[in-house]
Amino acid sequence: PGDLDPAAGYWNQDRGDGAATGGVEVAPMLTLPEELWRLERTVVSDPVVWGPRVFVVVDQRGKQELVALDVETGEELASAKLGRLEDGAWRLACWQDKVIVLDREQVRAYRSTDSKLRKAWTLKVPTRSEAAVDDGLLVVQGEEGMLLIDAEKGDRIGGLVFRGDAISEHRARRSPATLTRLLTDIARAN
């Protein structure tokens, strides 16, 4: 079907798929899988996958960098320096050729090409949670609510603001993926 989400077959955000299930549908395994490769570096983020690439943040003597690895061989294809984040709260998401990197103070996107990771955009906005991506729209939790960001350009295009206890109730009942659908509908209506 032509209306399927192109990201549905990828592990493109924290906890994997758009529903944040942390799992994929596969046939039952009868034997243990064979280890194909191993990354001999300190990984400080959850991995995300888009097409033939795995993206992770690694720590190199106290400095962190975003690394693109070949999904089949583990070969390092590209990297970009990120700086230092003491609490190690790097969060990643992917959409098409963009790898989105969140820390507590900003959201950045890097364009992934065959041999490079180049910064595409930066949005200075405090974040509190992982990102969810759907249909080219990025949803992150900011200090006052959920923010809707164009994943291609990095423009803030909307969001929901919560006051008082409403945000804690909201976080307890809804996942970022659910909000992605909600905010996508809001953006399309405008």
Disulfide bonds with the S-S distance in Angstrom:
none
